[in-house]
């Protein structure tokens, strides 16, 4: 009678899952929401949100996500739809595919990097006439 309706994944974005320091996961993680990893992941990670790898965190495997902040260690292939922020204490090895890249001085960045082209939609005919 008083049951709460189940929230959709869009309601979950902005909420953060967390794996704390000292935790080791072997396997794949699939998450709809944002994720903070201060432990160790050996496996693949997929999210529609943002992943933050904290200073004590490490990932060995592939990551596919919308945004990422890396302070810890990453070894593998990472594909970020929007922006990848590499902090000064980060160690990255492998392959990077991203829309935007920010690397702070002091970061170890030993990876091949491919920047996605940002395709802007063309304005419709009506918009072109109003602008001209």
C-alpha positions as CSV (number, residue, x, y, z in Angstrom):
1,X,0.0,0.0,0.0
2,X,2.8,2.5,0.9
3,X,5.5,1.0,-1.3
4,X,7.8,3.5,-3.0
5,X,8.0,3.2,-6.8
6,X,11.4,1.9,-7.9
7,X,13.7,4.6,-9.2
8,X,14.9,4.6,-12.8
9,X,18.6,4.7,-13.6
10,X,18.3,8.4,-14.4
11,X,17.3,9.0,-10.7
12,X,20.4,7.1,-9.7
13,X,22.8,9.3,-11.5
14,X,24.3,11.7,-9.0
15,X,24.4,8.9,-6.4
16,X,27.8,7.3,-5.9
17,X,28.6,3.6,-5.4
18,X,31.8,3.2,-3.4
19,X,34.5,0.5,-3.1
20,X,36.7,1.4,-0.1
21,X,40.5,0.9,0.3
22,X,41.5,-2.6,1.3
23,X,38.8,-4.2,-0.9
24,X,39.8,-6.3,-3.9
25,X,37.3,-7.2,-6.7
26,X,38.1,-9.8,-9.4
27,X,35.4,-9.6,-12.1
28,X,33.4,-7.1,-14.1
29,X,31.4,-4.2,-12.7
30,X,28.4,-2.7,-14.5
31,X,26.8,0.3,-12.9
32,X,24.2,2.8,-14.1
33,X,25.3,5.4,-11.4
34,X,28.5,7.2,-10.6
35,X,31.3,5.1,-8.9
36,X,34.3,5.8,-6.6
37,X,37.0,3.2,-6.4
38,X,39.6,3.4,-3.6
39,X,40.2,-0.4,-3.6
40,X,41.5,-2.7,-6.3
41,X,39.6,-3.9,-9.4
42,X,40.9,-6.6,-11.7
43,X,38.4,-6.8,-14.5
44,X,36.2,-4.5,-16.6
45,X,34.1,-1.5,-15.6
46,X,31.2,-0.1,-17.5
47,X,29.0,2.9,-16.4
48,X,26.7,5.5,-17.8
49,X,28.0,7.8,-15.1
50,X,31.4,8.9,-13.8
51,X,34.2,6.8,-12.3
52,X,36.6,8.2,-9.8
53,X,39.7,6.2,-9.1
54,X,41.0,7.5,-5.8
55,X,44.7,7.8,-4.8
56,X,44.8,4.3,-3.3
57,X,42.6,2.8,-6.1
58,X,43.8,0.7,-9.0
59,X,42.2,-0.9,-12.0
60,X,43.6,-3.5,-14.3
61,X,41.2,-4.0,-17.2
62,X,39.0,-2.0,-19.5
63,X,36.8,1.0,-18.5
64,X,33.9,2.4,-20.5
65,X,32.2,5.4,-19.0
66,X,30.8,9.0,-19.5
67,X,33.4,10.9,-17.4
68,X,36.5,9.8,-15.3
69,X,38.9,11.2,-12.7
70,X,42.0,9.2,-12.1
71,X,44.3,9.7,-9.1
72,X,45.4,6.1,-8.6
73,X,46.7,3.5,-11.0
74,X,45.1,2.3,-14.2
75,X,46.4,-0.3,-16.7
76,X,44.3,-1.2,-19.7
77,X,42.0,0.4,-22.2
78,X,39.8,3.3,-21.1
79,X,37.0,4.8,-23.2
80,X,35.5,8.0,-21.9
81,X,32.6,9.6,-23.7
82,X,33.1,13.2,-22.4
83,X,36.1,14.2,-20.2
84,X,39.0,12.3,-18.6
85,X,40.9,14.1,-15.8
86,X,44.3,12.7,-14.9
87,X,45.4,13.9,-11.5
88,X,49.1,14.6,-10.5
89,X,49.6,11.3,-8.7
90,X,48.0,9.1,-11.3
91,X,49.8,6.3,-13.2
92,X,48.2,5.4,-16.5
93,X,49.4,2.7,-18.9
94,X,47.6,1.3,-21.9
95,X,45.1,2.9,-24.3
96,X,43.0,6.0,-23.9
97,X,40.0,7.1,-26.0
98,X,38.3,10.3,-24.9
99,X,36.4,13.4,-25.9
100,X,38.4,15.8,-23.7
101,X,41.7,15.2,-21.8
102,X,43.1,17.0,-18.8
103,X,46.5,15.9,-17.4
104,X,48.0,17.6,-14.4
105,X,51.8,18.0,-14.1
106,X,53.4,15.1,-12.3
107,X,51.1,12.4,-13.7
108,X,52.6,9.3,-15.3
109,X,50.8,9.0,-18.6
110,X,52.3,6.1,-20.7
111,X,49.4,5.5,-23.0
112,X,48.3,5.8,-26.6
113,X,45.6,8.4,-26.9
114,X,42.9,9.0,-29.4
115,X,40.6,12.0,-29.1
116,X,37.1,11.6,-30.3
117,X,35.8,14.2,-32.7
118,X,33.1,16.4,-31.3
119,X,30.4,16.4,-33.9
120,X,28.1,19.4,-33.6
121,X,24.6,19.0,-35.1
122,X,24.0,21.2,-38.0
123,X,21.2,23.8,-37.5
124,X,18.0,23.2,-39.3
125,X,17.0,25.3,-42.3
126,X,14.7,27.5,-40.2
127,X,17.5,28.3,-37.8
128,X,19.9,29.2,-40.6
129,X,17.4,31.7,-42.0
130,X,16.8,33.3,-38.6
131,X,20.5,33.6,-37.9
132,X,21.3,35.1,-41.3
